Amino acid sequence: MRDDKIEVENINTPGRTERLDRAKFEAMREALLPVLPIEAPGLKVAEAKAALLPHLDQDLFPDGAKAGWWLKAVHLDLEAKGVIARAPGSPVRLYRVADCRT
């Protein structure tokens, strides 16, 4: 049986992990990665959220409920793993480090 939790990292607290709902995390990751460009400066977080909302599973995120929180959790995990990065400066802009969708 597959574990319904996934261990995630946070770029802001190296070495610390949290266990989150696997289905929601993976759904958000699968929606986020394709919308992010592979070059800086990337998308503002609000732009990324707007772009991924139509691709979210409505059973997991009815009308986008809690999408912002899950986007942040996935963003921080993928940034800690080096899959995505944030461009220098403000506001926060995200982009894929490589053309990967892991």
N, C-alpha and C positions, 0 to 999 in steps of 0.2 A: 504494500500500500504506500502510495506517495505521501510524503509529509505535506500537510496543508500550510506549513509555515516555511519561510525562507529567511536565511540569515543575511542581513544587509549591513553595509558599512556606512560611515558618515565621514566625508572629507574633513569636517570641522572637529571631529573627535577621533583621531587615529587610534587604532587598536580596539576600539569599542564597537560592538555589534548589537543589533536588535533583531528580534524575530518578528516578522510581519506576515500578514496573509499572503500566501503565495499567488493565488489566483488574481487578486487585485494588483499586486506588484508586477507580475508578468504581463498582465493586460496593459498596464500603464507603460511599461518598458517597450512593449511591442507597438504601442501607439506613438510613443515619443521618438524613438530612434529614426524612423523613416522621415519625420518632418524636420529633423535638424539637418542643417547644411554641414558639409565636411570642411568648410573653411570659416575662419574668423571673419567678421565679428559674430556671425551666427544670428540667432533669434533672441529677442527679449523673452523672458519667461512668460509674460502675458501673451505674446505672439505664438509661442510654442503651445501654450494651453489652448488657445483658440484654434490652432491648426490640428491638434490631436483630438479635440472633443468629438468630432463626428465619427472618429474611428474607435471610440470606446464602447465596450460591451454594455448595453443598457441595463442588463440584469445586475451587473456589478456596480455600475455608476449611473443610476437612473437620473436623467436630466443633468448629468455632470456632477452629481452630488459627491462631495469630498475629493473631486479631481485635483484641486489645488494642493491639498495635503499630500496625496499620493504622487503627484508630479514632483514635489519637493523631495520626498523620500527617495524616489527613483533617481532624480537628478543628483542628490548627494552621494548615493551609492555608486552610480556610474562614474561620477567625477572621482571618487576615491579609487575606483578600479582603473582609471585612465581611459575609459571608453569615450567619455565626453569631457569637454573643458569649458571654462568660462573665459571670455575675452577680457583683457584688461579694461579697467574703467567702470563707470557706472552709466546706466543701469546694467544689471547682470544680463549677459548675452551668452547663450549656450551654443555649442557646435560639437559635432562628432570629431574625434581625434583621427579616426580612420573610417573607411567605408565598411564598418562592421555593424552587425545587428545582433550581437550577443548579449 
